[in-house]
């Protein structure tokens, strides 16, 4: 009768790793991306100039970097700015962004949904509604299909 | 435009015969049904059953009257009509994954087959041994081929793939054809030569569908959230347009500058391309019906509010198709000037659309509930909408 192999560790080998023709993402130089400038954004929030703060925080998105800390810091900063807005001003804020800005904002919103804190989801949902009106379903599709995300 | 319902199963793919009296389609299983138009009805005249798995592609060669089918069972068959019966011939495609799409070349002496095995199989008939042989294009494909389209010169082949790139290859087969002359895409074209490769850097997703223009100088493709055109006449420059809609699944050049694309939004869209940097959305080609709301009793009204939190009782979509459109196909005219094109979708319906090159707005009558075809005339306007029964 056949004898079972003693060890079954070979079953845990990931064969696809050793495939030469495997698809690999391009490794773009992402080391220089540091995310939005914290000092600048904080000072703008304190001044009450929320539109400028929104534009500033959407600059320099840490898309290509592999450093998770930079990404987390950027997300926290964006959340701060979004929470500082008054509900009635959200729509104006979204209107002031261009196409790429709306896509980027959507990416941050969904990133924020991933790790909800006390009040973040409510704020994010309000922003989501306005951003959806501006960007359409296409902006959400782009969040889902982007290989390099914030 | 007219709609025909072929049941409730999604239609995976379809192909027309030369004079558009017969249509071959597959209702999401391993059988190809050929329907013939008798008067206003479509009657099933043939059933092609050779495949063992779901059929993924059908193409009907108009001149030589041969059908090629491919399926998830890693096989492709070429069918010829002998004595009113379709006889299959196996093609040796040598793939170890499912076939995804198949297209006859313009001269019908070969066809290309895309597969999940990350390669394109270009198949031609060898007279000596009386069988179909294949040659593979492997490099630099990195993932499943999702769609193919031939250039009018019978040599170049465009392929959209799941590795986010759209490519143009040369499929020149020495044994069966003469050396091709130079085109705007390049001059040296040995088999498998890559003439264009374009990868969307900001992640626009898989390339679902590709289409050459009538002259072959422009290539349009749709990805998850964008539509793009590469122009060989202008230095292979690529123009990109991100869309606000759900992903488009199929694209077709219908004129020298007009493109129609359709997808999960269940409605064909028209785009226009006038040159590099000038790719624009024109309009939706399916105008929503004017529906007259039948009067509901007060009880119905409150019952709806209570149960479904809505006053509407209808779950029907406004568009003709009730589910995503998966494939577009030319019915009359050629790519330089399409007059009619057809679309099939996941709702089991096939719709023939008329393309008005000069964009005249048309008033649509409502669709009446029935499973047979409804013809819509341009100027009549029926205002009563029947409701389909709930499923």
Interface residues (C-beta under 8 A of the other chain):
Chain A: X21 X22 X23 X26 X99 X103 X135 X136 X137 X138 X139 X141 X142 X144 X145 X146 X147 X148
Chain B: X118 X142 X143 X163 X164 X201 X202 X203 X204 X205 X224 X225 X242 X243 X244 X245 X246 X247
